[in-house]
């Protein structure tokens, strides 16, 4: 063909991290069909949707079967009942939002990638290591990316110290609790980032997908920090606390105060969504509303507790064996230091071969992830118990 392509795609790696993992596991299982593989790699949940959610969705399905209650296209930004439920959720953190600032979508991953469409030629600051979508979506858009090293020395929580902050503002990505390291920013740290963003005219994109796992008093929302409404967009999801990884429902908060170049970011995001998104299905939104209710919240916290019990079991073995790691406290992820002289991918292959356990090589999350490895706590208790026993032998 003679069409012109987006040349920026040449800067993106040919194989997405989890596709490479799947390929290696497939080759191993083909050669060793007898192996019982325990998957602690991709951060997908395994427990079913809770009774409050499934009851609400079943009732919604019944409504869709009747002419008088059938619904077609959903509102692009979400039904009022769900917007109000999200608003009440934030109120529990002492955060006041208007429903016009909340946009319901089909997943945090979608919004993290799509929101890049609002921005021009800005320098983007991304922690390293971090969720690959941050980097890849900006490379696809041809933006300049600078990395914020997240290392053992800074507790895997980079700060703005030393950043110039001169000229045009930055687009800054913050994920707390962090994927993959499990590290969580405390109130003072987030306040420093908010101060930096306001002082330099920068925008923070705050990924709060794992906020439900926070148990140590750290902020659940960037808007708990004074001044954040003037410099931050927040993206959150029901995937990891309510089990919506296959059901797909999230939201993005864009405060009315956010303006750049004489334009309202809230209005821009609304325009983008109205043009390119047809809304989350009614049945799913009723399930999401139920997940955010008092009963649903209690049930979802039960799911979180279950997964954190898994994290505790994995962490216990690593402590016993003297393996350095972070996470597993306010996060379902364990970020461990590879033993010996193994690279991240060498450790992946060795763990798969010797213990039949699948994890995620740290190098797949960035240069600073080399030499580290991520395990997830999203398996069953039984699988995690078996994995813990194998890890005890492996180490």
C-alpha positions in Angstrom: 0.0 0.0 0.0 1.0 3.6 -0.5 -0.7 5.1 2.5 1.4 6.9 5.1 1.6 5.3 8.5 2.1 6.6 12.0 5.9 6.4 12.1 5.9 6.6 15.9 4.9 3.0 16.1 8.5 2.2 15.1 9.5 3.3 18.6 7.2 0.8 20.3 8.5 -2.7 21.1 7.3 -5.4 18.7 6.1 -7.7 21.5 3.9 -6.5 24.4 5.2 -7.8 27.7 2.4 -10.2 28.5 2.3 -11.5 25.0 5.9 -12.5 25.4 5.2 -14.2 28.7 2.3 -16.1 27.1 4.5 -17.2 24.3 7.2 -18.5 26.6 4.7 -20.4 28.8 3.1 -21.9 25.7 6.4 -23.3 24.5 7.2 -24.7 27.9 3.9 -26.4 28.4 4.1 -27.9 24.9 7.4 -29.4 25.8 6.3 -30.4 29.3 2.5 -31.2 29.2 2.8 -32.9 32.6 3.8 -29.7 34.4 1.2 -28.1 36.7 1.7 -24.4 36.1 0.8 -21.9 38.8 0.2 -18.5 37.2 1.3 -15.5 39.4 2.1 -13.3 36.4 -0.7 -11.3 34.8 -2.7 -9.3 37.4 -6.0 -10.8 36.6 -8.5 -11.6 39.5 -9.8 -15.1 40.0 -12.7 -14.8 42.5 -16.2 -14.4 41.0 -18.4 -11.2 41.1 -20.1 -10.8 44.5 -23.8 -11.5 45.2 -24.7 -7.8 45.4 -23.2 -7.2 41.9 -24.7 -10.3 40.3 -28.1 -9.7 41.7 -28.1 -6.2 40.4 -26.9 -7.3 37.0 -29.5 -10.1 36.8 -32.3 -7.6 37.6 -30.9 -5.3 34.9 -30.9 -8.2 32.4 -34.5 -8.8 33.2 -35.3 -5.1 32.6 -33.6 -5.4 29.2 -36.0 -8.2 28.3 -39.1 -5.9 28.7 -40.1 -3.3 26.2 -41.0 -0.8 28.9 -37.6 -1.0 30.6 -35.3 -1.8 27.7 -32.4 0.6 27.2 -30.3 1.2 24.1 -27.2 3.4 23.9 -26.0 4.3 27.4 -25.1 8.0 28.1 -21.5 8.6 27.0 -20.5 9.7 30.4 -22.4 7.3 32.5 -25.9 6.9 33.9 -26.8 9.3 36.7 -27.3 6.5 39.2 -23.7 5.4 38.7 -22.2 8.9 38.7 -24.0 9.6 42.0 -22.6 6.3 43.4 -19.0 7.3 42.4 -19.6 10.7 43.9 -20.6 9.1 47.2 -17.5 6.9 47.1 -15.3 9.9 47.0 -17.2 11.6 49.8 -16.1 8.7 52.1 -12.5 10.1 51.6 -13.6 13.6 52.3 -13.5 14.5 48.6 -16.3 16.5 47.0 -16.9 16.0 43.3 -19.5 17.2 40.8 -21.1 14.4 38.7 -20.2 16.5 35.6 -16.5 15.9 36.5 -16.9 12.1 36.4 -16.7 10.1 33.2 -17.6 6.4 33.3 -15.6 4.2 30.9 -14.8 0.6 30.0 -11.5 0.3 31.8 -8.6 2.2 33.3 -6.3 0.9 30.6 -8.5 2.4 27.9 -8.6 5.8 29.7 -4.9 5.9 30.4 -4.2 5.4 26.7 -6.9 7.5 25.4 -6.4 10.6 27.5 -3.1 11.2 25.7 -5.2 12.6 22.8 -5.9 15.8 24.8 -2.3 16.9 24.9 0.2 18.4 22.5 3.9 18.2 22.4 4.7 18.0 26.1 7.5 16.3 27.9 6.1 13.3 29.7 7.5 12.1 33.1 7.0 8.4 33.7 8.3 6.4 36.7 10.6 3.5 35.8 9.5 0.7 36.4 5.8 1.2 35.7 2.8 -0.1 33.9 3.8 -0.4 30.2 0.7 1.4 28.8 2.0 4.8 30.1 5.1 4.6 28.0 3.7 2.9 24.9 0.7 5.2 24.5 2.9 8.2 24.6 5.5 6.7 22.2 2.6 6.1 19.8 1.8 9.8 20.0 5.4 10.8 19.4 6.0 12.5 22.7 9.2 13.1 24.5 9.4 10.8 27.5 11.7 11.2 30.5 12.0 8.6 33.1 11.8 9.0 36.9 14.0 6.2 38.3 12.1 4.2 41.0 14.8 2.3 42.8 15.5 0.5 46.0 17.3 3.6 47.3 14.1 5.8 47.0 11.7 3.1 48.0 10.5 2.8 44.4 8.8 6.2 44.9 10.5 8.9 42.8 10.0 12.5 43.9 10.3 15.8 42.0 13.5 16.7 43.8 16.0 17.9 41.2 13.5 18.4 38.3 14.0 21.7 36.5 10.4 22.6 36.2 11.3 25.3 33.7 9.4 26.3 30.5 6.4 24.3 29.5 4.7 22.1 32.0 5.1 18.3 32.2 2.6 15.5 31.9 3.4 13.4 35.1 2.2 9.9 35.6 1.8 8.7 39.2 0.5 5.2 40.1 -0.2 4.6 43.8 -0.3 1.8 45.0 2.2 1.2 42.2 2.1 -1.4 39.6 4.5 -3.3 39.6 6.4 -2.4 42.8 3.5 -2.2 45.3 5.0 1.0 46.7 2.5 3.6 48.0 2.9 7.3 48.3 2.1 8.8 51.7 0.3 12.2 52.1 3.5 14.2 52.4 5.0 12.7 49.2 1.8 13.3 47.2 1.7 16.9 48.5 5.2 17.5 47.2 4.1 16.3 43.7 1.0 18.5 43.8 3.0 21.5 44.9 5.5 20.8 42.1 2.7 20.4 39.5 1.0 23.6 40.5 4.2 25.6 40.6 5.3 24.5 37.2 2.0 24.4 35.4 2.2 20.6 35.0 -0.6 18.0 35.0 -0.6 14.8 37.1 -2.4 11.7 35.7 -3.0 9.8 38.9 -3.7 6.0 38.5 -5.7 4.9 41.5 -6.7 1.4 40.2 -5.4 -0.3 43.3 -6.6 2.2 46.0 -8.9 -0.4 47.6 -5.8 -2.3 48.8 -4.4 0.6 50.9 -4.4 -0.2 54.6 -1.8 2.0 56.1 -3.4 5.4 56.1 -2.0 6.6 52.8 -4.3 8.7 50.5 -6.8 6.7 48.4 -7.3 9.7 46.0 -5.0 12.5 44.8 -7.9 14.9 45.7 -7.3 14.3 49.4 -4.3 16.6 48.9 -5.0 20.3 49.0 -4.5 21.9 45.5 -4.8 18.7 43.6 -8.0 19.8 41.8 -6.0 22.4 40.0 -3.4 20.0 38.6 -4.6 16.4 38.5 -6.8 13.9 36.6 -7.6 10.7 38.4 -8.4 7.3 36.8 -9.9 4.5 38.8 -11.4 1.1 38.2 -13.5 -1.7 39.6 -11.3 -4.4 38.1 -9.1 -5.3 41.0 -11.4 -4.8 44.0 -14.8 -5.7 42.6 -13.5 -8.3 40.1 -14.5 -6.4 37.0 -11.5 -7.4 34.8 -13.9 -9.2 32.5 -16.9 -7.0 33.0 -15.1 -3.7 32.3 -16.1 -0.5 34.2 -13.9 2.4 35.3 -14.1 6.2 35.6 -11.9 9.2 35.0 -12.3 12.4 37.1 -11.4 15.7 35.4 -12.0 18.6 37.7 -13.7 21.7 36.3 -10.7 23.8 37.3 -8.3 22.2 34.9 -7.6 24.5 32.0 -4.7 24.8 29.5 -4.4 27.0 26.4 -7.7 28.6 27.2 -9.4 25.2 27.0 -11.2 23.2 29.7 -9.8 19.7 30.0 -13.1 18.5 31.4 -14.9 19.8 28.3 -12.2 18.4 26.0 -12.4 14.9 27.6 -16.2 15.0 27.4 -16.0 15.9 23.7 -13.5 13.2 23.1 -15.7 10.6 24.8 -18.9 11.7 23.1 -17.2 11.4 19.7 -15.3 8.1 20.2 -17.2 6.1 22.9 -20.7 4.8 23.1 -20.9 4.2 26.9 -20.7 1.3 29.2 -23.7 -1.1 28.9 -26.6 -0.6 31.3 -26.3 -4.0 32.8 -22.6 -3.4 33.7 -23.4 0.0 35.2 -26.0 -1.4 37.4 -23.5 -4.0 38.6 -21.0 -1.2 39.2 -23.6 0.8 41.2 -24.1 -2.3 43.4 -20.4 -2.7 43.9 -20.2 0.9 45.2 -23.2 0.4 47.6 -22.6 -0.2 51.3 -23.4 -3.9 50.9 -21.3 -4.2 47.7 -18.4 -2.4 49.3 -18.4 -4.8 52.2 -18.4 -7.7 49.8 -15.6 -6.3 47.7 -13.5 -5.6 50.7 -13.9 -9.3 51.4 -12.3 -10.0 48.0 -9.5 -7.6 48.8 -8.9 -9.4 52.1 -8.8 -12.7 50.4 -6.1 -11.6 47.9 -4.1 -9.8 50.6 -4.0 -13.1 52.6 -2.3 -14.6 49.5 0.1 -11.7 49.5 0.9 -12.3 53.1 1.7 -16.0 52.5 4.1 -15.2 49.6 5.8 -12.4 51.6 6.2 -14.8 54.6 8.2 -17.2 52.4 10.4 -14.5 51.0 11.2 -13.1 54.5 12.0 -16.6 55.7 14.4 -17.1 52.8 16.0 -13.7 53.1 14.8 -12.5 49.7 14.6 -8.7 49.3 11.1 -7.4 48.3 8.6 -4.6 48.5 4.8 -4.6 48.2 2.3 -7.1 49.7 1.1 -4.7 52.4 -1.1 -2.2 50.7 -0.8 -3.9 47.3 -1.6 -7.3 45.8 1.9 -7.3 44.2 5.2 -8.7 45.5 8.2 -7.0 43.9 11.3 -9.2 44.6 14.9 -8.9 43.9 16.2 -11.6 41.6 18.5 -14.0 43.4 22.0 -14.7 42.2 23.2 -13.1 38.9 20.0 -13.8 37.0 18.5 -11.1 34.8 14.7 -10.7 35.0 14.0 -12.9 32.0 16.6 -15.5 33.2 14.9 -15.6 36.5 11.5 -16.0 34.7 12.8 -19.0 32.8 14.4 -20.6 35.9 11.3 -20.1 38.0 9.1 -21.6 35.3 11.4 -24.5 34.7 12.3 -25.4 38.3 9.1 -24.4 40.1 6.6 -24.3 37.3 5.5 -20.8 38.5 4.8 -17.9 36.1 5.6 -14.4 37.2 6.5 -11.2 35.4 10.1 -10.1 34.7 10.8 -6.6 36.1 12.6 -5.6 32.9 9.3 -5.6 31.1 8.3 -2.6 33.2 11.3 -0.5 32.4 15.1 -0.3 32.6 15.1 0.1 36.4 13.0 -3.1 36.6 15.9 -5.2 35.5 17.0 -7.5 38.3 13.5 -7.6 39.8 10.5 -9.8 39.5 6.7 -9.4 40.1 4.4 -11.9 41.7 0.7 -11.4 42.0 -1.6 -12.4 44.9 -4.7 -12.9 42.6 -4.7 -16.6 42.6 -6.8 -19.0 44.8 -5.7 -19.8 48.3 -5.0 -23.3 47.2 -2.8 -22.3 44.3 -1.0 -19.7 46.5 -0.3 -22.3 49.2 1.2 -24.6 46.6 3.2 -21.7 45.1 4.5 -20.8 48.5 5.6 -24.4 49.1 7.4 -24.4 45.8 9.0 -21.0 46.4 10.3 -22.3 49.8 12.1 -25.1 47.9 13.2 -22.9 45.0 14.9 -20.3 47.2 
